[in-house]
Amino acid sequence: MNAMIFAAGLGTRLQHYTKNCPKALVSLDGKPLLEHCILKLKAFGVDRIVINVHHYADQIEAFLKLKDNFGMDILISDERELLLDTGGAIKKAKSLFIPNAPILIYNVDILSSLNLEDLLEAHESKQALATLNLRAKNTNRHLCFNQQGLLCAWKNDATQEVKNVNESHLNSSAYSFSGIHVIDSSLLDLIEEEGVFSIIDLYLRLAKDYPIAGYYDDSDVWMDLGKPEELLKAETILKKLSKD
């Protein structure tokens, strides 16, 4: 199985921490965020990890070399010249993945207790092109899934902007996307977009013809560590868990 860690972000919300290092190497409970992600994926049994880099890319490469890639097959997708957003990142990395194997995608700044085995089982049972881990709606921007559990729209409550897949969004449920998802390798051959583009826009286009499924799981722990206040909360949570 493949995995891809999105680690190329500029970390603008963490400027206090990212003036001299990439967001991926910001420390959490004594370990960089990237290390937390890699160890979770290694424990899950991932065969190959692809990591995209842009901001302070040399530091990430040096860190992986120092750690001997954690004894794993880890490849770098180099976005130094241009940050490609999530969809563009997947397209650029296409040749780096093990062929005909699913790809688990993980944001480096997400801390989650999600059972990855459950997510993969849901993906396989639904025979979906992609399966997105969903949580209870907690922002103005959210994804809508119809009664069959398939993606049918994206909405922004603040601006009233709507991107519809089909009319089933009229009787749908709204969720927040956790930043963790799994895609079938066949999706890579369906990408027509060029340059910089979002994976969500790609999913919305493909959902017109292919099953893009949701997997709801409100695990005890889920945090967006791209915000300083959340990073501090996560430190407290991890210290408490280590004592229990």
Residue pairs with C-beta under 8 A, 6 or more apart in sequence:
1 45
1 46
1 47
1 48
1 98
1 101
1 102
1 103
1 104
1 120
2 46
2 47
2 48
2 49
2 50
2 97
2 98
2 101
2 102
2 103
2 104
2 185
3 41
3 46
3 48
3 49
3 50
3 103
3 104
3 105
3 106
4 49
4 50
4 51
4 52
4 77
4 89
4 90
4 93
4 97
4 103
4 104
4 105
4 106
5 24
5 34
5 37
5 38
5 41
5 49
5 50
5 51
5 52
5 106
5 107
5 108
6 52
6 86
6 89
6 105
6 106
6 107
6 108
7 22
7 23
7 24
7 34
7 51
7 52
7 53
7 60
7 108
8 52
8 53
8 54
8 55
8 57
8 79
8 83
8 84
8 89
9 23
9 54
9 55
9 83
9 108
9 109
9 226
10 18
10 23
10 54
10 55
10 83
11 17
11 18
11 22
11 23
11 26
11 55
11 109
11 226
12 18
13 226
13 227
13 228
14 23
14 26
14 226
14 227
14 228
14 231
16 228
17 23
17 26
17 228
17 231
18 26
18 55
20 56
21 56
21 59
22 53
22 55
22 56
22 57
22 59
22 60
23 33
23 55
23 108
23 109
23 226
24 32
24 33
24 34
24 51
24 60
24 108
25 32
25 33
25 34
25 56
25 59
25 60
25 63
26 32
26 33
26 225
26 231
27 33
28 36
28 111
28 225
28 231
28 234
28 235
28 238
29 234
29 235
29 238
29 239
29 242
32 63
33 108
33 109
33 225
34 51
34 60
34 63
34 108
35 67
35 70
36 111
37 106
37 108
37 110
38 49
38 70
38 72
38 74
39 70
40 106
40 116
41 49
41 104
41 106
41 116
42 70
42 71
42 72
44 104
44 116
44 117
46 72
46 104
47 73
47 98
47 101
48 72
48 73
48 74
48 75
48 96
48 97
48 98
49 72
49 73
49 74
49 75
50 74
50 75
50 76
50 77
50 93
50 96
50 97
51 60
51 64
51 74
51 75
51 76
51 77
52 76
52 77
52 78
52 79
52 84
52 89
52 92
52 93
53 60
53 61
53 76
53 77
53 78
53 79
53 80
54 79
54 80
54 83
55 83
57 76
57 78
57 79
57 80
60 76
61 76
64 70
64 74
64 76
75 96
77 89
77 92
77 93
77 96
79 89
79 92
82 195
82 196
83 196
84 91
84 92
84 195
84 196
84 197
85 196
85 197
85 198
85 199
86 198
86 199
86 200
87 191
87 193
87 197
87 198
87 199
87 200
87 201
87 202
88 193
88 195
88 196
88 197
90 103
90 105
90 183
90 188
90 191
90 199
90 202
91 188
91 191
91 193
94 188
94 191
97 103
97 185
97 188
99 185
100 185
101 185
102 120
102 123
102 182
102 183
102 184
102 185
103 182
103 183
103 185
104 116
104 119
104 120
104 180
104 181
104 182
105 180
105 181
105 182
105 183
105 199
106 179
106 180
107 179
107 180
109 179
109 224
109 225
109 226
110 178
110 179
110 180
110 222
110 223
110 224
110 225
111 221
111 222
111 223
111 225
111 234
112 133
112 178
112 180
112 219
112 221
112 222
112 223
113 219
113 220
113 221
113 222
114 133
114 178
114 180
114 217
114 219
114 222
115 217
115 219
116 180
118 215
118 217
119 131
119 133
119 180
119 182
119 215
119 217
120 182
122 131
122 213
122 215
123 130
123 131
123 182
123 184
123 213
123 215
126 149
126 211
126 213
127 211
128 184
128 211
128 212
128 213
129 183
129 184
129 186
129 187
129 190
129 206
129 210
129 211
129 212
130 181
130 182
130 183
130 184
130 187
130 203
130 206
130 212
130 213
131 181
131 182
131 183
131 212
131 213
131 214
131 215
132 143
132 151
132 177
132 178
132 180
132 181
132 203
132 212
132 213
132 214
132 215
133 177
133 178
133 179
133 180
133 181
133 215
133 217
134 143
134 145
134 175
134 176
134 177
134 178
134 214
134 215
134 216
134 217
135 175
135 176
135 177
135 178
135 216
135 217
135 218
135 222
136 175
136 176
136 218
137 174
137 175
137 176
138 176
139 176
140 156
140 157
140 158
141 154
141 155
141 156
141 157
141 158
142 154
142 155
142 157
142 174
142 175
142 176
142 177
143 151
143 153
143 154
143 174
143 175
143 176
143 177
143 200
143 214
144 151
144 152
144 153
144 154
144 155
144 169
144 172
144 173
144 174
144 175
145 151
145 152
145 172
145 173
145 175
145 213
145 214
146 152
146 168
146 169
146 171
146 172
147 168
147 171
147 172
148 168
149 213
149 214
150 168
150 207
150 211
150 212
150 213
150 214
151 165
151 203
151 204
151 207
151 212
151 213
151 214
152 164
152 165
152 166
152 168
152 169
152 172
152 207
153 162
153 163
153 164
153 165
153 169
153 172
153 204
154 162
154 163
154 200
154 204
155 161
155 162
155 163
155 174
156 162
162 169
163 201
163 204
165 204
165 207
165 208
166 208
175 214
175 216
177 200
178 222
179 224
181 199
187 206
190 206
190 210
191 202
193 201
193 202
203 212
206 212
221 237
223 230
223 233
223 234
223 237
224 230
225 231
225 234
